[in-house]
Amino acid sequence: MAGSEERETADVLWEAYRNGGRGERIRDEIVEHYFALVRPMAAGMLRRLPRGADAHAIESAAAEGLIEAVERFDPGRKRDFAGYARLVMRCRV
């Protein structure tokens, strides 16, 4: 998906989430839209942890952080969600 199309999709999802009472279905669509952030974040964190750290547990914690970021994000503030999500995922890991 091209950058502008991806941004439009994200904007539509956030608008629906904000106006639709933050339903679980839309939340899940937003999580799916941004899920590509999870693996690189987990991989970066894994490189900083001791050998033998559980990669699956790290990735799961990052995914939980992404869900938390979606639920707590205020799209009305016009901040960068990806940056916010990375911060929350890092804290979760």
N, C-alpha and C positions, 0 to 999 in steps of 0.2 A: 504494500500500500504506500502510495506517495506521501510525502511529509504533510502537505496541506490537506489531503484526504484523511490522513490519520488524525490530524488535529481537529478536523471537522467532526469526525466520528467521536472523538473524545469529548468535544464540546456538547454534542447531542446527548451522549450518555450522561454527562454530569448534569445537564439541564433536566433530563428525565429523572435522575436520581434526586435532585434537589426539589423538583416540583411534584414528584410522585410519592412523597412521604418516605423516601429512602428505603424502598422495598428491596427484598433479598434478591429478586431476579435481576434487577438493574445493577445492584451491587456486584453480583457475580459476573455480569457482562463487563463491568469496569475492571474487575480483577483480571478477567481473561484478557482484556485489552492491554493491560500493563504487565501481564505475567512474564513477559520477556525480561523484565528487570530483575527477576528473582535469581536466575542461574548465575549471571555475572556477579551479582552482589554476594551470593553464597560462595562462589569460587574465590573471590577476592578475600573474603573473611577466612576461608579455609587455609589460604596461603599464610595467613598471619597466626594461625593457631598451631599448637604442637602437633607433631606427626601422630597419626592414629585418631585424630578428631573424626567424629562420625559425620561424613559428608551428607548423608541423608537427613540427619537431625538438623544440620546447619541449613540445608535447603528448606526443610519443613518450617523451621523458625522464621526464615526469611519470607516464606509464603504467608505465614500467620501475620507477620509484620505488614505485608502488603494489604491483607484484608483489614487489619486494624487501621492502616493509613487511609484506606477508602472510607471506612466508617467515621473517622474523625476529621477528615479533610473538609474545609469549608470552601467550596468552589466560588462562592461569592467574593472572596478576598482576592481573586485573580492571581494567586501565587502558582508557582510551578509545582504541579503534583509530583512529577518524577523525582525531583529533588527532595521533596517532603517524604515521599515513600522510601527513598534510599535511607534517609535518616531514621525513620521508624523501623525499617528492616534491620539496620545495623544495631539499633538498640535491642531489638528482639533476639538477635543472634548473640 
